[in-house]
Amino acid sequence: MSSAHVLQALCLLMVFSTVNAQHGYMYDTNEEWVNTWRQGFNFQCPHGEALVAIRSYFSEKEGSDRLWNFECQKTPYDWGEPNECWWDDINRAGLEWSSVCTNNGLVAGVQSKYFEAVLDREWQFYCCRYARRCPYSCWKTNDVPEYYREEGEMVIPSYGYFIRGAQTTFSGVLRDRQWKYILCRMTDFDCQFENF
C-alpha cells in the first residue's frame, strides 16, 4: 500500500470519527432512557443503593425536553439498610430550584412530570437515610450540562461520595436547565445532628 493510500485512509478515518463525535452522540447510542419525550417518569434505585450517575440528552424539536438515564450503586456494607426513605420537596416547572435531602438523606431516586405549557419539568428527589450518618466534605459540581441544550453527564468522581441534592437554573429563553449536583461523603459513625 502506498503512502498516498495510507494518508487517504487516515483522512477518511478522521472524518468518520469527527462525524460520530458531533451533537447527538448520546442519543444515537443504544442508551436505555427511563423516559420518552414529554412523558413523566419515576425512577428509584433498588433498596440499599444510591444514585451515582446521571445522563441526559436534549431535543428542541421534542418540546425542549430531555431523555434521562440514571445509575445506582450499593452503599457501604457497614451502613446496613436504610432507616427510612421518602419523597422530598418538589419544584415547580419553569422556576429555579435548590433541594438537599432532609434528615441527612441521600438521593436514591428521581421523579419528574413534563408540562407542555412551560416546556419544562417538575422534579422531586427520593431520599434515604442511613443510621443517622452525617454528611461532610460537601461540594457542588460544575454546571451539567456545561452549556444549555447540550448532552449532560455527571458521574460520582470516586466511591464514598453520594448525591445529597442539586441546585438548578432554568433558561426561559432556551427552555432548558443546568444542574449543579451536591456531592458529600458520609461519616462512618452515627452523629447527633438531625439535619446537617
C-alpha positions as CSV (number, residue, x, y, z in Angstrom):
1,M,0.0,0.0,0.0
2,S,1.4,3.4,-1.0
3,S,1.9,6.2,1.4
4,A,-0.8,8.2,-0.5
5,H,-3.3,5.4,0.2
6,V,-2.4,5.3,3.9
7,L,-2.8,9.1,4.0
8,Q,-6.2,8.9,2.3
9,A,-7.3,6.1,4.7
10,L,-6.3,8.2,7.7
11,C,-8.1,11.3,6.4
12,L,-11.3,9.2,6.0
13,L,-10.9,7.7,9.4
14,M,-10.6,11.3,10.9
15,V,-13.8,12.4,9.0
16,F,-15.8,9.5,10.3
17,S,-14.5,10.0,13.8
18,T,-15.5,13.7,13.7
19,V,-19.0,12.9,12.4
20,N,-19.6,10.3,15.2
21,A,-18.5,12.8,17.8
22,Q,-20.9,15.5,16.7
23,H,-24.0,16.7,18.6
24,G,-26.4,13.9,19.4
25,Y,-23.8,11.2,20.1
26,M,-25.6,10.0,23.2
27,Y,-29.0,9.7,21.6
28,D,-27.6,7.7,18.7
29,T,-26.2,5.0,21.0
30,N,-28.3,2.2,22.5
31,E,-28.7,4.1,25.7
32,E,-31.6,2.9,27.8
33,W,-33.6,6.0,28.8
34,V,-36.0,6.0,31.7
35,N,-38.5,8.3,29.9
36,T,-39.8,9.1,26.5
37,W,-40.2,12.6,25.2
38,R,-42.7,14.8,27.1
39,Q,-43.6,11.9,29.5
40,G,-43.3,11.7,33.2
41,F,-41.2,9.1,35.0
42,N,-40.4,7.7,38.4
43,F,-37.0,6.1,38.9
44,Q,-35.9,4.5,42.2
45,C,-32.7,2.7,42.9
46,P,-33.0,-0.8,44.3
47,H,-33.3,-0.9,48.1
48,G,-29.9,-0.1,49.7
49,E,-28.5,1.7,46.7
50,A,-28.0,5.4,45.9
51,L,-27.8,7.4,42.7
52,V,-24.2,7.7,41.3
53,A,-24.6,8.7,37.7
54,I,-27.0,10.9,35.7
55,R,-27.1,11.3,31.9
56,S,-29.4,13.4,29.7
57,Y,-30.0,14.2,26.0
58,F,-31.8,17.4,24.9
59,S,-34.1,17.9,21.9
60,E,-35.6,21.3,21.0
61,K,-37.9,19.6,18.4
62,E,-39.3,17.3,21.1
63,G,-40.7,20.1,23.2
64,S,-37.3,21.3,24.5
65,D,-37.3,18.1,26.6
66,R,-34.6,15.7,27.7
67,L,-34.3,11.9,27.9
68,W,-32.8,10.7,31.2
69,N,-30.8,7.8,32.4
70,F,-29.7,7.0,36.0
71,E,-27.3,4.5,37.6
72,C,-27.2,3.3,41.2
73,Q,-24.6,1.7,43.4
74,K,-24.8,-0.1,46.7
75,T,-24.0,1.9,49.8
76,P,-21.2,0.7,52.1
77,Y,-22.0,-2.7,53.7
78,D,-21.4,-1.4,57.3
79,W,-24.2,1.2,56.9
80,G,-26.8,-1.5,56.9
81,E,-30.2,-1.0,55.4
82,P,-31.8,2.5,55.1
83,N,-33.7,3.5,58.2
84,E,-36.3,5.4,56.1
85,C,-37.0,6.7,52.6
86,W,-39.3,9.4,51.4
87,W,-40.1,11.8,48.6
88,D,-38.6,15.2,49.4
89,D,-39.8,18.7,48.3
90,I,-40.9,19.3,44.7
91,N,-40.1,22.2,42.4
92,R,-42.4,23.9,40.0
93,A,-41.8,23.9,36.3
94,G,-40.1,27.0,34.9
95,L,-38.6,28.0,38.2
96,E,-35.1,27.7,39.7
97,W,-34.8,25.0,42.4
98,S,-32.5,24.0,45.1
99,S,-33.0,20.9,47.1
100,V,-31.0,18.9,49.6
101,C,-32.4,15.7,51.1
102,T,-33.7,16.5,54.5
103,N,-32.7,14.4,57.6
104,N,-29.2,13.7,56.2
105,G,-30.6,11.7,53.4
106,L,-29.0,10.6,50.1
107,V,-30.7,10.8,46.7
108,A,-31.9,7.3,45.7
109,G,-34.4,8.2,43.0
110,V,-36.0,10.9,40.9
111,Q,-39.4,11.6,39.6
112,S,-40.5,14.1,37.1
113,K,-43.5,15.4,35.2
114,Y,-43.4,17.3,31.9
115,F,-45.5,20.5,31.4
116,E,-46.2,21.4,27.8
117,A,-47.3,25.0,28.6
118,V,-43.9,25.8,30.1
119,L,-41.7,23.4,28.1
120,D,-40.2,22.2,31.4
121,R,-40.4,19.6,34.1
122,E,-41.2,19.4,37.8
123,W,-38.6,17.5,39.8
124,Q,-38.6,15.6,43.1
125,F,-35.9,13.5,44.8
126,Y,-36.4,10.2,46.5
127,C,-34.2,10.3,49.6
128,C,-33.0,7.6,52.0
129,R,-31.4,7.9,55.4
130,Y,-28.8,5.5,56.9
131,A,-28.4,5.1,60.7
132,R,-28.0,8.8,61.5
133,R,-24.9,9.2,59.2
134,C,-23.9,12.8,58.7
135,P,-22.6,14.4,55.5
136,Y,-19.2,16.1,55.3
137,S,-16.7,17.3,52.6
138,C,-19.7,18.5,50.5
139,W,-19.3,20.4,47.3
140,K,-21.2,21.4,44.1
141,T,-20.3,20.1,40.7
142,N,-19.9,22.5,37.8
143,D,-22.9,23.1,35.6
144,V,-24.3,19.9,34.0
145,P,-24.5,20.3,31.1
146,E,-21.8,22.9,30.7
147,Y,-24.0,24.8,28.3
148,Y,-27.8,24.8,27.8
149,R,-29.1,22.3,25.2
150,E,-26.0,20.1,25.3
151,E,-25.9,16.5,26.4
152,G,-25.3,16.2,30.1
153,E,-23.4,13.6,32.2
154,M,-22.4,13.6,35.9
155,V,-20.7,10.6,37.4
156,I,-19.6,10.5,41.0
157,P,-15.8,11.1,41.0
158,S,-14.9,8.3,43.5
159,Y,-16.5,5.7,45.7
160,G,-17.6,7.2,49.0
161,Y,-19.2,10.3,47.6
162,F,-23.0,10.4,47.2
163,I,-25.6,12.9,45.8
164,R,-27.4,14.8,48.5
165,G,-29.3,17.2,46.3
166,A,-29.0,19.7,43.5
167,Q,-29.4,23.3,42.5
168,T,-30.8,24.0,39.1
169,T,-31.4,27.1,36.9
170,F,-33.9,27.3,34.1
171,S,-33.5,29.5,31.0
172,G,-36.9,30.8,29.9
173,V,-35.3,31.8,26.5
174,L,-33.5,28.4,25.7
175,R,-36.2,26.3,27.6
176,D,-33.6,24.1,29.3
177,R,-32.0,23.5,32.7
178,Q,-28.5,23.4,34.0
179,W,-27.8,21.4,37.2
180,K,-25.2,21.6,40.0
181,Y,-25.3,18.4,42.0
182,I,-24.4,18.5,45.7
183,L,-22.0,15.7,46.5
184,C,-20.9,14.6,50.0
185,R,-19.1,11.9,51.9
186,M,-20.9,10.4,54.9
187,T,-19.5,9.8,58.4
188,D,-18.5,6.2,59.4
189,F,-20.2,6.8,62.7
190,D,-23.6,7.8,64.0
191,C,-23.8,11.5,64.6
192,Q,-26.1,13.6,66.8
193,F,-27.5,16.0,64.2
194,E,-31.0,15.6,62.9
195,N,-30.4,17.6,59.7
196,F,-26.9,18.8,58.8
